[in-house]
Amino acid sequence: MTFFEFEDDVKLQKASENYVKAYGGEFYCEEPGVALCYESKDRKESYYSPHEATSQQIYEMLTNGKPISEQWSPIEYDPECDY
């Protein structure tokens, strides 16, 4: 699922609002690219959504009571790179 598909899905927008209320953080679009990503409340960790996950799978991940950190892959930042 791309960030833009996520952004256009009303059901996922509501689920993501509820997720952010519970855990903080924010959802964003990978740059460059279109991947759906999530950054933790303290801005120290970010995660990619599973590649080729469907909207239903993303919805289930946002509503199953588990933090994204247990379900999505962490984004490894290069400290030598100027983002």
C-alpha positions in Angstrom: 0.0 0.0 0.0 1.3 3.4 -0.9 1.0 6.5 1.3 -1.4 8.0 -1.2 -3.7 5.0 -1.2 -3.6 5.2 2.6 -4.4 8.9 2.5 -7.5 8.3 0.3 -8.9 5.5 2.4 -11.5 6.9 4.9 -11.5 3.8 7.0 -7.7 3.8 7.3 -7.7 7.5 8.1 -10.0 6.9 11.1 -8.0 3.9 12.2 -4.8 5.9 12.0 -6.3 8.8 14.0 -7.2 6.3 16.7 -3.8 4.8 16.6 -2.1 8.1 17.0 -4.4 9.0 19.9 -3.3 5.8 21.6 0.4 5.7 20.8 1.3 9.2 19.5 3.6 9.6 16.4 2.6 10.3 12.9 2.2 8.6 9.5 4.1 10.0 6.5 5.2 9.3 3.0 8.7 8.1 2.4 10.8 10.5 0.4 11.7 9.9 -2.3 9.1 7.3 -2.9 5.6 6.5 -2.0 5.8 4.0 0.9 3.6 4.4 3.9 5.8 5.0 7.0 5.3 5.8 10.7 7.4 7.8 13.1 7.3 7.3 16.8 6.2 10.1 19.2 9.7 10.8 20.3 10.9 10.9 16.7 13.6 8.4 17.4 12.2 5.4 15.4 10.5 5.1 12.1 9.0 2.0 10.4 8.0 0.9 6.8 4.6 -0.7 6.3 4.9 -4.3 5.0 5.6 -4.4 1.3 2.4 -5.1 -0.7 0.1 -5.1 2.4 -3.5 -4.6 1.5 -5.7 -1.9 3.0 -7.5 -4.6 5.1 -4.1 -5.8 6.4 -3.0 -2.3 7.3 -6.4 -1.7 9.0 -6.0 -4.9 11.1 -2.5 -3.8 12.1 -3.7 -0.4 13.2 -6.6 -1.8 15.2 -5.3 -5.0 16.8 -3.9 -3.3 19.9 -0.2 -4.0 19.0 2.3 -1.2 18.5 3.6 -0.8 14.9 7.1 -1.4 16.2 6.1 -5.1 16.6 4.5 -5.4 13.2 6.4 -3.2 10.7 10.1 -3.1 9.7 12.3 -0.5 11.2 13.9 2.1 9.0 17.6 2.1 9.5 19.1 5.6 9.2 22.6 6.3 8.1 24.2 8.7 10.6 26.6 9.8 7.8 23.8 10.9 5.5 22.4 14.4 5.7 18.6 13.8 5.3 
